[in-house]
């Protein structure tokens, strides 16, 4: 029996702070992800037109359009509307989390965060019990 090649997971990181974007990229690449990046809504849309990531990590505070708008775009686009979305923000108020969930986010990670926490959230969204039950409130990874 011939073994097929294992398909690598693809993460899209939409973050406008280059140093954080690079740290997140490095973290996920070390965990065998292929990582695509975008600095704003428009570049993220271009990436989504030509690829289908396994997960999208979105900063809420992007230049021009917000991360909320990108979440809504993803949920309306048939080819990627089931992809888990991890929202990342320095906002941590319950209303921000609720707005992110309404926009389509599956989880909310408050900045600043250690990179191992990013890995835990990504793994929980892709592999854990939360993968089939999207909700910001349900995902609380220690």
Z-matrix of the N, CA and C atoms (Angstrom, degrees):
N
C 1 1.456
C 2 1.522 1 108.63
N 3 1.293 2 115.94 1 133.03
C 4 1.464 3 121.29 2 -179.26
C 5 1.528 4 110.12 3 -90.51
N 6 1.307 5 114.50 4 130.31
C 7 1.467 6 119.39 5 -179.96
C 8 1.520 7 109.43 6 -86.69
N 9 1.326 8 116.19 7 130.13
C 10 1.456 9 120.73 8 177.51
C 11 1.514 10 110.77 9 -77.31
N 12 1.279 11 114.97 10 159.89
C 13 1.455 12 119.95 11 178.14
C 14 1.522 13 109.37 12 -73.23
N 15 1.307 14 115.91 13 135.57
C 16 1.461 15 120.83 14 179.02
C 17 1.524 16 108.55 15 -72.49
N 18 1.313 17 115.38 16 129.14
C 19 1.459 18 120.37 17 179.15
C 20 1.529 19 108.86 18 -77.45
N 21 1.309 20 115.71 19 125.66
C 22 1.460 21 119.96 20 178.80
C 23 1.518 22 109.75 21 -75.24
N 24 1.298 23 115.02 22 148.00
C 25 1.457 24 120.59 23 176.39
C 26 1.523 25 109.33 24 -77.05
N 27 1.318 26 114.59 25 148.14
C 28 1.460 27 120.96 26 -179.50
C 29 1.528 28 108.46 27 -119.22
N 30 1.320 29 115.72 28 128.05
C 31 1.467 30 121.51 29 176.46
C 32 1.522 31 108.25 30 -112.87
N 33 1.316 32 115.77 31 137.21
C 34 1.462 33 122.09 32 171.28
C 35 1.515 34 107.32 33 -106.76
N 36 1.326 35 116.15 34 122.52
C 37 1.471 36 121.86 35 177.31
C 38 1.519 37 107.35 36 -108.54
N 39 1.332 38 115.72 37 119.79
C 40 1.466 39 121.68 38 177.88
C 41 1.520 40 106.65 39 -112.50
N 42 1.318 41 114.79 40 98.37
C 43 1.470 42 122.31 41 -174.28
C 44 1.523 43 107.72 42 -146.48
N 45 1.337 44 117.02 43 129.11
C 46 1.461 45 120.49 44 -175.68
C 47 1.530 46 114.25 45 -90.88
N 48 1.321 47 118.27 46 -2.64
C 49 1.466 48 120.98 47 175.14
C 50 1.529 49 107.31 48 -98.04
N 51 1.340 50 117.10 49 108.05
C 52 1.471 51 120.47 50 -174.06
C 53 1.528 52 114.90 51 -54.67
N 54 1.319 53 118.37 52 -38.72
C 55 1.469 54 118.92 53 -177.65
C 56 1.529 55 111.57 54 -67.78
N 57 1.327 56 117.31 55 -41.00
C 58 1.463 57 120.09 56 177.51
C 59 1.527 58 109.77 57 -69.08
N 60 1.321 59 116.79 58 -41.32
C 61 1.465 60 120.10 59 178.42
C 62 1.527 61 110.21 60 -57.73
N 63 1.332 62 117.33 61 -44.89
C 64 1.465 63 120.98 62 -179.35
C 65 1.531 64 111.87 63 -66.90
N 66 1.322 65 117.80 64 -38.50
C 67 1.467 66 121.05 65 178.19
C 68 1.531 67 110.54 66 -64.52
N 69 1.331 68 116.32 67 -42.52
C 70 1.463 69 120.55 68 178.26
C 71 1.528 70 110.27 69 -65.34
N 72 1.321 71 115.81 70 -42.33
C 73 1.466 72 120.89 71 179.77
C 74 1.523 73 110.26 72 -60.34
N 75 1.320 74 116.30 73 -47.73
C 76 1.465 75 120.99 74 -179.62
C 77 1.531 76 110.57 75 -60.62
N 78 1.321 77 116.98 76 -44.40
C 79 1.466 78 121.91 77 179.91
C 80 1.529 79 110.76 78 -57.52
N 81 1.316 80 116.98 79 -48.33
C 82 1.463 81 120.29 80 -176.73
C 83 1.528 82 112.18 81 -73.92
N 84 1.320 83 116.96 82 -35.13
C 85 1.474 84 119.23 83 176.18
C 86 1.522 85 110.93 84 -62.71
N 87 1.321 86 116.83 85 -36.68
C 88 1.465 87 120.81 86 177.65
C 89 1.522 88 111.71 87 -66.04
N 90 1.324 89 116.53 88 -18.26
C 91 1.468 90 121.71 89 178.38
C 92 1.528 91 111.06 90 -103.01
N 93 1.329 92 115.88 91 23.82
C 94 1.476 93 123.68 92 173.50
C 95 1.530 94 114.29 93 70.85
N 96 1.324 95 117.11 94 28.94
C 97 1.462 96 120.76 95 172.66
C 98 1.521 97 109.34 96 -94.30
N 99 1.320 98 116.04 97 145.93
C 100 1.452 99 120.74 98 162.64
C 101 1.521 100 104.11 99 -86.88
N 102 1.318 101 118.01 100 130.26
C 103 1.459 102 120.81 101 -173.42
C 104 1.523 103 110.58 102 -117.43
N 105 1.334 104 114.39 103 126.70
C 106 1.461 105 122.85 104 172.68
C 107 1.517 106 106.43 105 -104.97
N 108 1.331 107 117.48 106 149.06
C 109 1.460 108 119.97 107 -179.27
C 110 1.523 109 110.85 108 -131.48
N 111 1.329 110 113.73 109 155.00
C 112 1.461 111 121.76 110 175.09
C 113 1.522 112 107.59 111 -148.35
N 114 1.335 113 115.73 112 145.68
C 115 1.464 114 120.47 113 -178.89
C 116 1.520 115 113.15 114 -96.67
N 117 1.340 116 117.51 115 -13.84
C 118 1.462 117 120.32 116 -176.93
C 119 1.531 118 110.53 117 -156.00
N 120 1.297 119 115.61 118 177.20
C 121 1.464 120 122.71 119 -177.95
C 122 1.521 121 111.56 120 -57.28
N 123 1.321 122 117.03 121 -50.50
C 124 1.467 123 120.52 122 -175.58
C 125 1.523 124 112.11 123 -61.37
N 126 1.327 125 117.55 124 -44.19
C 127 1.463 126 118.95 125 179.62
C 128 1.533 127 110.62 126 -68.59
N 129 1.321 128 117.95 127 -32.71
C 130 1.471 129 121.09 128 175.91
C 131 1.530 130 110.61 129 -64.45
N 132 1.322 131 116.82 130 -42.16
C 133 1.471 132 120.70 131 178.31
C 134 1.527 133 109.78 132 -61.52
N 135 1.328 134 117.16 133 -42.52
C 136 1.474 135 120.08 134 177.80
C 137 1.529 136 111.20 135 -60.47
N 138 1.324 137 117.04 136 -42.24
C 139 1.461 138 120.44 137 178.59
C 140 1.533 139 110.11 138 -63.91
N 141 1.329 140 116.63 139 -42.70
C 142 1.459 141 120.65 140 -178.90
C 143 1.534 142 112.90 141 -67.66
N 144 1.330 143 117.25 142 -23.97
C 145 1.466 144 120.90 143 176.98
C 146 1.529 145 111.28 144 -70.81
N 147 1.326 146 117.07 145 -24.99
C 148 1.467 147 119.97 146 -173.96
C 149 1.531 148 113.95 147 -116.51
N 150 1.314 149 117.93 148 3.67
C 151 1.463 150 119.73 149 -178.94
C 152 1.521 151 110.00 150 -149.94
N 153 1.325 152 114.67 151 166.92
C 154 1.453 153 119.86 152 176.06
C 155 1.522 154 108.67 153 -130.99
N 156 1.334 155 116.37 154 91.74
C 157 1.468 156 119.33 155 -177.75
C 158 1.528 157 111.78 156 -68.58
N 159 1.333 158 114.91 157 158.95
C 160 1.463 159 121.88 158 175.16
C 161 1.521 160 110.84 159 -79.28
N 162 1.348 161 115.83 160 -28.62
C 163 1.462 162 122.69 161 -179.62
C 164 1.520 163 108.27 162 -154.00
N 165 1.345 164 115.89 163 150.33
C 166 1.462 165 121.31 164 176.15
C 167 1.529 166 107.91 165 -123.22
N 168 1.331 167 116.10 166 128.54
C 169 1.466 168 122.84 167 175.26
C 170 1.525 169 106.57 168 -106.93
N 171 1.330 170 116.94 169 119.33
C 172 1.464 171 122.03 170 -171.24
C 173 1.520 172 111.58 171 -123.35
N 174 1.325 173 116.41 172 125.21
C 175 1.462 174 121.57 173 170.82
C 176 1.527 175 107.49 174 -76.41
N 177 1.315 176 117.58 175 136.95
C 178 1.471 177 120.14 176 179.60
C 179 1.516 178 112.78 177 -71.39
N 180 1.327 179 116.86 178 -32.87
C 181 1.459 180 120.42 179 -174.48
C 182 1.527 181 110.20 180 -100.99
N 183 1.314 182 115.05 181 83.86
C 184 1.461 183 121.67 182 177.81
C 185 1.522 184 109.18 183 -101.80
N 186 1.331 185 117.46 184 157.19
C 187 1.463 186 118.86 185 175.13
C 188 1.537 187 109.90 186 -65.38
N 189 1.290 188 117.68 187 144.31
C 190 1.465 189 125.03 188 -179.40
C 191 1.524 190 111.02 189 66.91
N 192 1.316 191 119.19 190 -104.58
C 193 1.468 192 120.73 191 178.92
C 194 1.525 193 109.38 192 -75.06
N 195 1.338 194 115.42 193 154.47
C 196 1.464 195 120.05 194 -176.58
C 197 1.527 196 111.64 195 -91.45
N 198 1.316 197 114.29 196 168.82
C 199 1.458 198 120.29 197 173.47
C 200 1.516 199 111.86 198 -63.67
N 201 1.337 200 117.24 199 -30.22
C 202 1.468 201 120.12 200 175.98
C 203 1.531 202 109.77 201 -59.53
N 204 1.331 203 115.60 202 -44.32
C 205 1.465 204 120.01 203 -179.84
C 206 1.522 205 111.37 204 -64.47
N 207 1.327 206 117.08 205 -35.65
C 208 1.455 207 119.83 206 177.81
C 209 1.532 208 110.28 207 -67.62
N 210 1.313 209 117.54 208 -40.79
C 211 1.470 210 120.69 209 175.66
C 212 1.530 211 110.41 210 -57.63
N 213 1.323 212 116.27 211 -46.34
C 214 1.470 213 120.29 212 179.31
C 215 1.525 214 111.21 213 -62.15
N 216 1.327 215 117.43 214 -40.83
C 217 1.464 216 121.66 215 177.68
C 218 1.530 217 110.26 216 -59.50
N 219 1.332 218 116.17 217 -47.07
C 220 1.467 219 120.62 218 -178.82
C 221 1.529 220 110.31 219 -61.03
N 222 1.318 221 117.50 220 -43.75
C 223 1.466 222 120.74 221 -177.81
C 224 1.533 223 112.41 222 -67.81
N 225 1.337 224 117.21 223 -22.16
C 226 1.465 225 121.12 224 179.27
C 227 1.524 226 112.87 225 -92.28
N 228 1.326 227 117.81 226 -13.54
C 229 1.473 228 121.79 227 -177.39
C 230 1.524 229 109.14 228 -91.36
N 231 1.306 230 117.26 229 114.00
C 232 1.462 231 122.73 230 -172.47
C 233 1.526 232 113.76 231 -54.82
N 234 1.315 233 118.56 232 -38.09
C 235 1.465 234 120.32 233 -174.80
C 236 1.528 235 113.76 234 -71.68
N 237 1.311 236 118.16 235 -18.67
C 238 1.474 237 120.56 236 -178.19
C 239 1.531 238 113.55 237 -131.64
N 240 1.330 239 117.88 238 10.21
C 241 1.467 240 118.91 239 -172.06
C 242 1.532 241 114.88 240 -68.69
N 243 1.322 242 118.14 241 -11.09
C 244 1.471 243 120.81 242 177.60
C 245 1.530 244 112.59 243 -100.50
N 246 1.316 245 117.33 244 -1.32
C 247 1.462 246 121.89 245 -178.26
C 248 1.532 247 109.61 246 -69.32
N 249 1.334 248 118.25 247 132.31
C 250 1.466 249 119.93 248 177.34
C 251 1.529 250 111.09 249 -64.06
N 252 1.332 251 114.97 250 140.70
C 253 1.458 252 121.48 251 178.39
C 254 1.521 253 108.71 252 -118.65
N 255 1.329 254 114.78 253 124.33
C 256 1.461 255 122.11 254 174.32
C 257 1.519 256 107.53 255 -106.21
N 258 1.323 257 116.16 256 113.76
C 259 1.466 258 121.14 257 178.45
C 260 1.517 259 108.36 258 -87.26
N 261 1.323 260 114.77 259 137.11
C 262 1.458 261 122.35 260 179.70
C 263 1.519 262 107.85 261 -123.18
N 264 1.334 263 116.31 262 129.33
C 265 1.458 264 118.77 263 -177.24
C 266 1.516 265 111.01 264 -159.98
N 267 1.340 266 114.90 265 154.33
C 268 1.459 267 118.43 266 171.69
C 269 1.522 268 110.27 267 -85.63
N 270 1.324 269 116.49 268 -6.99
C 271 1.466 270 120.40 269 172.75
C 272 1.526 271 107.07 270 -79.08
N 273 1.318 272 116.63 271 137.04
C 274 1.455 273 118.07 272 -178.56
C 275 1.507 274 113.66 273 -136.76
N 276 1.325 275 116.52 274 16.66
C 277 1.454 276 120.14 275 -178.50
C 278 1.526 277 110.27 276 -76.46
N 279 1.322 278 117.28 277 150.03
C 280 1.470 279 119.88 278 179.76
C 281 1.532 280 113.14 279 -54.22
N 282 1.331 281 117.05 280 -35.20
C 283 1.469 282 118.73 281 -179.59
C 284 1.533 283 111.67 282 -68.56
N 285 1.343 284 117.23 283 -31.21
C 286 1.466 285 120.41 284 175.85
C 287 1.526 286 109.92 285 -67.67
N 288 1.321 287 116.11 286 -41.90
C 289 1.464 288 120.64 287 178.94
C 290 1.529 289 110.38 288 -65.32
N 291 1.320 290 116.41 289 -42.42
C 292 1.468 291 120.13 290 179.11
C 293 1.526 292 110.70 291 -64.15
N 294 1.327 293 117.24 292 -42.61
C 295 1.469 294 121.01 293 178.50
C 296 1.524 295 110.07 294 -62.31
N 297 1.321 296 117.26 295 -40.96
C 298 1.470 297 121.04 296 178.44
C 299 1.527 298 110.27 297 -62.88
N 300 1.319 299 116.56 298 -42.40
C 301 1.469 300 119.71 299 178.95
C 302 1.530 301 110.66 300 -64.70
N 303 1.329 302 117.22 301 -42.69
C 304 1.469 303 120.58 302 177.70
C 305 1.524 304 111.38 303 -60.83
N 306 1.337 305 116.55 304 -33.58
C 307 1.463 306 121.15 305 -179.41
C 308 1.530 307 112.20 306 -77.91
N 309 1.339 308 117.08 307 -13.02
C 310 1.454 309 119.91 308 176.00
C 311 1.515 310 116.22 309 119.93
N 312 1.337 311 117.73 310 3.84
C 313 1.466 312 120.15 311 -179.66
C 314 1.521 313 111.16 312 -69.59
N 315 1.321 314 115.20 313 148.02
C 316 1.460 315 121.53 314 176.72
C 317 1.520 316 112.03 315 -96.84
N 318 1.332 317 117.07 316 -25.92
C 319 1.463 318 120.89 317 -178.83
C 320 1.520 319 109.45 318 -155.13
N 321 1.320 320 115.38 319 160.63
C 322 1.461 321 123.20 320 -175.52
C 323 1.515 322 108.01 321 -130.57
N 324 1.322 323 116.98 322 122.58
C 325 1.460 324 122.63 323 178.83
C 326 1.519 325 108.34 324 -117.92
N 327 1.347 326 115.22 325 119.47
C 328 1.455 327 119.87 326 -176.50
C 329 1.523 328 111.32 327 -83.29
N 330 1.338 329 115.14 328 134.24
C 331 1.465 330 121.77 329 174.26
C 332 1.523 331 108.88 330 -80.02
N 333 1.287 332 118.89 331 152.15
C 334 1.459 333 128.02 332 -12.87
C 335 1.519 334 109.56 333 -74.42
N 336 1.323 335 116.48 334 156.78
C 337 1.453 336 120.97 335 -179.98
C 338 1.533 337 108.83 336 -143.98
N 339 1.321 338 116.25 337 149.17
C 340 1.464 339 118.85 338 174.85
C 341 1.526 340 109.04 339 -75.80
N 342 1.316 341 117.65 340 147.84
C 343 1.464 342 121.27 341 -177.16
C 344 1.528 343 113.41 342 -59.91
N 345 1.337 344 119.74 343 -33.30
C 346 1.474 345 117.28 344 175.73
C 347 1.535 346 113.01 345 -60.59
N 348 1.331 347 116.96 346 -28.76
C 349 1.460 348 119.35 347 177.43
C 350 1.527 349 110.22 348 -69.19
N 351 1.329 350 117.44 349 -39.55
C 352 1.470 351 120.41 350 175.24
C 353 1.524 352 109.26 351 -57.07
N 354 1.315 353 116.79 352 -47.15
C 355 1.469 354 121.19 353 179.53
C 356 1.530 355 111.05 354 -58.57
N 357 1.331 356 117.53 355 -43.69
C 358 1.471 357 120.95 356 179.76
C 359 1.523 358 111.58 357 -62.23
N 360 1.322 359 117.24 358 -43.40
C 361 1.462 360 120.45 359 179.43
C 362 1.525 361 111.19 360 -64.18
N 363 1.328 362 116.03 361 -45.58
C 364 1.465 363 120.26 362 -179.49
C 365 1.524 364 109.75 363 -61.28
N 366 1.327 365 117.11 364 -46.95
C 367 1.463 366 120.19 365 179.53
C 368 1.520 367 111.82 366 -62.97
N 369 1.324 368 117.52 367 -40.73
C 370 1.460 369 120.35 368 179.19
C 371 1.531 370 111.24 369 -63.67
N 372 1.319 371 116.96 370 -39.58
C 373 1.463 372 120.00 371 179.73
C 374 1.526 373 112.27 372 -69.37
N 375 1.320 374 116.56 373 -35.19
C 376 1.463 375 119.98 374 -176.65
C 377 1.524 376 113.63 375 -89.29
N 378 1.325 377 117.76 376 -31.97
C 379 1.465 378 120.40 377 -171.19
C 380 1.522 379 114.45 378 -122.22
N 381 1.293 380 117.20 379 -22.13
C 382 1.453 381 120.11 380 -170.92
C 383 1.515 382 113.71 381 -83.27
N 384 1.311 383 114.13 382 -175.52
C 385 1.464 384 121.43 383 179.64
C 386 1.521 385 111.61 384 -61.39
N 387 1.338 386 116.74 385 -19.63
C 388 1.458 387 120.31 386 -177.04
C 389 1.522 388 112.43 387 -81.43
N 390 1.321 389 117.23 388 -13.53
C 391 1.462 390 121.19 389 -174.52
C 392 1.518 391 112.27 390 -58.46
N 393 1.324 392 118.02 391 -33.83
C 394 1.461 393 119.38 392 -178.59
C 395 1.523 394 112.88 393 -100.44
N 396 1.336 395 117.08 394 1.46
C 397 1.462 396 121.17 395 -179.20
C 398 1.519 397 110.28 396 -129.51
N 399 1.325 398 117.72 397 76.93
C 400 1.463 399 118.57 398 -175.61
C 401 1.523 400 112.67 399 -66.87
N 402 1.300 401 115.26 400 125.89
C 403 1.458 402 121.16 401 174.51
C 404 1.512 403 109.32 402 -170.94
N 405 1.308 404 116.43 403 133.32
C 406 1.458 405 120.88 404 176.94
C 407 1.518 406 109.36 405 -62.27
N 408 1.304 407 118.19 406 -42.73
C 409 1.458 408 121.50 407 -174.98
C 410 1.521 409 112.83 408 -67.52
N 411 1.314 410 117.81 409 -30.18
C 412 1.464 411 120.10 410 -175.60
C 413 1.518 412 112.81 411 -78.10
N 414 1.310 413 118.90 412 -23.91
C 415 1.462 414 120.08 413 -175.62
C 416 1.525 415 109.77 414 -94.73
N 417 1.285 416 115.34 415 105.04
C 418 1.463 417 122.41 416 175.50
C 419 1.516 418 106.68 417 -129.93
N 420 1.296 419 116.27 418 89.82
C 421 1.444 420 121.79 419 -177.80
C 422 1.518 421 108.79 420 -89.62
N 423 1.328 422 118.83 421 127.03
C 424 1.473 423 120.36 422 -179.61
C 425 1.508 424 112.47 423 -65.27
